[in-house]
């Protein structure tokens, strides 16, 4: 037979010697890498050793023999030092047997059971266990003879546990000779106490104290205040003792657990100030007349409370607001005590109120946390939050014989889903969502508020891009939920009396999110989910085969229309379009009555995918040609794009095109041209919207030799004393202006006397917004007549009468007047009149221009106009009346009487500046117009028209139309007007024209809101290619009264 281990290791030889000295026997040792157990008559052992035959674990038990030898340090210091755990049971032990402070270690873990301590202690006075020993467990019996334990001896330990094998064993006496410099720190410690020593200089994380003494002095109880402990457990068996209130002064304690026989005094108690967790179980009743014995305000950090069998008859009313878990069980509440209202505890997650004799129903607030309400006397039905999740709550409500389980009503679970795209975060909220977190695409939500709010951060790496529809699993039921607003789609409607069922998709689970009306009658929703809505009308709906209705989501302004057969109780199918009409992009929607796409103004085609283009503004180029910029709407599809300017092809670069901009290159040309743009088999023509810029422009009548011509603009700069666009009228530059005339012959010359040039008075009518200019007996009245929408062929589509409908608006300047009115519900028109008090220079559309003193400027703002078609344009119409006023000046100025003449010969679409004059009685109204408009913040070209006047009874009325482009945001034009006297004006005898002070109308400030702004300078706006003359007989003019001219 092969013999092994011929040469034993030092550990095995040391163990041989130990066992021979104790029992006179040796054992078969392990051969390495194994654990050997054996039980003999005298002793039992367990040995674990390494492959090098060093002993790692050693257990020796005395099987009841009388051992005369006591274990000492010399029995252990022969081991190599690899021993990690030493367990000894029933063997005598001498003092310092396991070494002192700096001696060679025996083992870091030592476990002693029923061992007699020969000297009554395990460390001699003034000595400690070896500093390498960290874990010591001692269990003593009535023969262990452990008399004293000094905390100094265990100062290097991290764990120290001393237990009694039975209740008859007397624990040792504890002393504390620690010094301030020692500062031992133990992770875990348990002590049976017959005396309470000072715990000074000792820091303990977890301490369990068993009070086994019959009584403790006041001084001893006060020693509990010296504890520096985080988790404290107190236990008292057998005889009851007063609760040691001195622990309330332990500031460091975080959790307190109390078991056993503690009684309460009538004065009550307080808890440690920083307590976070309290567990209290009493077998004798710990209360003050059935009330909670901890009085006053409890620690604010107290979040976990468990109270069992302390004899309460009244529910405590001083729990702190931030409790998370509450267990109050096995008490006897007063008869008819209902469950307490816990809704104010917003952090509460778990509540156990078992066996307390509570009565009444379960409040709905108990849906906010997990509950255990077994063995009470509760009545009524389970709340829906519990019924709908029976697997979570079935066992938590047992023992309530009068409590009905009921059923989960359809629609009781109400989930809502919100998605925040930047953070990729989902929030699921609503009613009765359960306490177990739901899942989204099989991934669990994180609880935010129990039963009502959960969150999840979407993981694109795991789940990919967020889809439009996700699957939410709540209590094993799948809910389809949209991650963004999706238009509800109705596939069929079933009518049964006054009850209606809608089938489709993209509904929700919250009936408060939808409003359904049938012929204007509200249909109250009783149930809703992703694909079904049930509703009922209180009033009967009108009968018909095609009764209209609407369904609207509160998450959108969109209103979905439908039609239903209300005569028959049957299913009505909704007709669907062949495509989605690009509805997700907002380009159109399906008319479910006929199954045809209805496109927005910006798109056309069967599926609303073809852009319906238009131009809002165009840049000009020199007559030599160049790059033309076009702004407007052109979409993203540009099949077979071509651009014609007049008869020329404008070459474009397909790579430079966007949905709102195109540029192209055109050759040399002149004048004003139309633009034709064709793409996707659709042609758009902008009539007269392009203009070649000339290098020089002519001034009207060469400024009549009374001024200088600015050839860059075609504007006259008149000499002093002259005015008008052609410098052919007399001008007043101050309050006293005079003029003289000289005649000559071959022999003599004469000079006529100087005379005063009459000034004009301006009147703003606050009722109808008209502007009236009076000069002696002559009156000019200008007002906005109407706004016209015209189609491609200049046919009138819409007419809005604007006359006499203006509301004055306050302004801060005394020479600016504003009015406003609203059409189409959302289109706001603002009309501004400004008196120009002094001559000033200004810029307009890249031109440097001059406004003359005493001229009038009119601005018209049109905002939010809704066109019937993208091919349509607007025309703003003005009416001008000219006649004589009521002043008694007719007879005194007869020498200047002259019939009305209108001159539009200076209106030329190829000039930058256009002019019109209206003269009567040697008074001339000048109007200047710029053939440029600011459309959507960019300059472009416009034209004007003289509108035929069908009112033959009033030959003194002229109507002018301003033809505007299809502006989507804003258009601006800028003419001006002034009244001067003709160069033929003369002073009549006995002219009594006095007192011509201007009249000012106080008005209010406008709230500017502009879509189309037309800036005109008061008077008449006249456009015509040829001169238009109105000759009115003198006898018809006498005594003419124009109503409202002087109001």
C-alpha positions, 0 to 999 in steps of 0.5 A: 500500500502506498503511503503518502505524506511521509513528511508532514507540514508544520501545521499538521505536526502542530495539530498532532501535538494539540490533539495528543495533549487534549485527547491522546489521539491523532487523526488522519489528516487531509491530503490537500485541497479537501475538507475532512470531517470525522466524529470519534468517541472523544472529539469531533473535528473538521479540517480544511487544508491547501494543496501545500498541506497548510491548514486553512480551517479547523474545527474541534469539538469536545464530545463531553469528556473531562479535559484537564488541559486548557488551551493556551497561546502556545497551542496555536502559535505553531501554526503557519499563519494560514488558518482563516477560521478557528472553531472550538466547542467545549474546550477550556481556554486560558486567558490570552490564548488567542494572542495579544495585540502584536503577537503572531495571529492565530486566526482572523475569525474565531468562534467559541461555543460553551467553552469554559474560561479558566480565568473568567475572561478571554484577555488579561487586564490591559491586553487586547486580542491580537490585532489580526483577529477581526471576528469573534463569536462567543456562545456561553452556557452556565459553566462557561465562567465568562465573568467580565468583558472589557471593551478595550480587549476587543478594540481591534475587532470588526464583529463581536457577538456574545450570546447565551445558550439559554435564559438561565445563563448569567451574562458577563459584566461589561467594562470600558477602559477605552481611551479617547485615542483608541477609537475602535469601530465595529461593523456588527455587535450583539450583547446580552446585558445585565449591566449597561456600561459606558459605550464611550470611544466606541463606534458601532454600525449595527448593535443588538442589545438583549436586556437580561438583567432584572433591573437597571439603575438610572445611571446605567440607563443614561449610559445608553446616551453614550452610544455612537451607533447607526442601527440599534436593536433592543430586546427584552424577554420575560419580565417587562421593563420601562422603555429606555427613553435615554436612547432618544438622545442618540443623534447618530442612530438611523434605524431603531428596532424594539422587540419584547416586553417594554411598557410605556409611562403616561408621560410618553416618549420621543424618538432619536432626532435623525431616525429613518426607520422604526420597527416596534413589536411588543408582547405586553402592549406599548401604548398610553390608553390605546394611543401611540406612546411616541408623542409630538412631532416625529423625526422628519426623516422617518420614512419606514414605520412598522408597529405590531401588537402594541395595543393601539385603539386609535390610529396615530395622527403624528406620522411625518409626511415623508413616510414611504412604508407603513405597517400597523398590524395586530391592534384593536381599533375602536369600533366603527373606525374607518381606514385612515385617509393617507392621501396626504402622504405623497411618498407612500408606496406600501401600507399594511394595516392587517388585523386592526378591526378597521371598518368601512370602505377602502378609500380611492387614495389607497390606489396610490400604494401597495396595500395589505388589509387582511383580517379587518371588517371592511365593507363595500367593493374593492376599488377599481385599481385593485379589482383590475389587478387581482393577481397583485391584490387577491391575497392582500384583502383576505379575511374581510367577510363583508368586502365584495371583490366586484368586477373591473369595469371596461375603461377603468384602466386609463393610460395616456402616453407622452413622448419627449423627443429631445430626451427620448423619454416616455411618460405613461400616466393616468388612472388605475395603471397598477403597482407593477410597472408596465412594459413598453415593447417588453421593456419595463417602465420605472415607477414615478408615482405608484399606479398613476405615473411611470417613465422610460428612456427609449434605447435606440440601440436596443429598440431602434427608432421610435415608431409611431405606435408602440405596444404597452403591456399593463397587467398582461393586456396590450394597449396600442398607443401613439408616440405623437398625434395621429389623425383619428380614422373612422372606418365604420359607425354602428347606430343602435337607437341613441347609441353609436359605436365608432370603429377605426384607429388612432383613438385613445383610452381617455374619453376626456380627450375626444369630443363627438357631435352628431348634427351639433348634438353632443355624443357622450363617450362611455368607452374608448380605446385605440380602435373603438369609441362608444357614445350616446346622445341624450337628445335625438339626432335628426333623421337622414341618410347623410347626417353630418358629425364631427370628432375632435381630439383635445390634443389637436385643433383638427376636426374630423368630419363624418356622415352617418345614416341616422334612420336605420340601426345599421353599420355605416362604412366610411369611404376611404381614399386611394391614398393618405392624401399626404395628410401626415405632411399636412398637404391634404385630407380625404373626403370620406363622403366621396373617397376623394383627396381634398388638397390644401392650396399649396398642393394638387393632384389625386394624392395631393403630392404635386406642388401648386406653385405661385410667385410672390416677388421677383427681382429686376435686372438691367436692360442688358439682362442678368440673373432673376430671383423668384420667390414664392412657393414651388414645392419639392417636385420640379418635373419639366421645369421651364420659365418664360419672361415675356417671349424669352426663356429664362435659363435656370439651374436645377441645383439652385431650386428650393421650395421657396426660391428659384433663380434664372438668367434672362437675356436683354430686354426692356419694359414690363413683362409677364412670367410663365412658370411651368412644372409638373404639367401645371402652368402659372402666369404672373401678369406684368410682374417683371420689370427691366430696370432702365439706366435713366428715366424721364421726368414729367413735362421736363419739370416745366422748366421750373425745376431740375430732373433726377434721371435716376428716378424720374422725379422733379426737384422744383424751384422755390415757389413751384410744386407738383410732380411737373413743377407747374403749380404754385406752392406755399412754403410758409404760412404767408405765401405770395406771388406776383406776375409781370407782363411786358410789351415792346414799349412798357411792362406792368407788375400785378400786385402780390396775392396770397396763395390759398392753403388746403384744409384736411378733414379726416372723417371718424365715421367712414375713414374718408379723407377730405381736402378743401381748398376754397370752394373745391373739395376732394374726398378719398375713401377705400371702397372695397377689397376684391379677390380675382382669379387668373382671368381677372374674374371677381371671386370675392368682394368685401365692401370696406366703405363706412365700416372703419373703427378708429384706433388711438395713436400718439401723434396728432398728425397720424390717424388709424382705423381698422376692420376685420373680414373673413374672421381672421383678416385684419385691415388697418388703414393709416393716414398721415399729414406731412407737416414738413418736407422730408426725404425718405427711402422706398424700395431702394429709391431716394424720394421726397415727401412735400410739405402739406402732402398726405400719406395713406397706409393700408395693411391687410393681414391673414387674407385667405385666398380661394386659390393660389392663382388668385390675387387681390385688388384694393379699390379707392373711390375719389369724389370731387366737387364744391363744398358748402363754403360761401366762396363760390361767388367770390372766386368765380374768376377761377371756376373751371370744370373737373379734369383727370389726367392719367397720361403720366401713368406708364408701367415702364417708368419707376414713378407714375403720376395722376392729377385731378384739377378743378377750379384751378386747384390741382390734386397730385398723386404719385405712385411707385411701380414697386411693391414690397411683397413678403419683405422683397421688392417686386412690380405691380400695376394699377387700373382705372375701374369703370364707374357704372353709376352714370348719375355721378360723373364726378366719381373715379374708382382706381384699383391697385393690383397686388401680387399673391402675398403670403405675408406682407405687401407694401406700396407707397404713393403720396398726394398733395393739393396745389393751385394751378399756375393759372390761378388768379386772385378774384376781387373781394376774395373773403377766404379766411380762417382756413385752420386745419381740423384734426380728428383724435383717434386711437393707436392701432395694433399693427397686424399686416399681411398686405400693406398698401401705402398711399398718400391721400387723395385719389389713386388713378391709373390709366394709360391715356389721359382721362378728362371729365368735363362737368357743366358749370350749372351742375356744379353750383350748390353741389353738396357732398355729404360727410365732406366736412364732418 
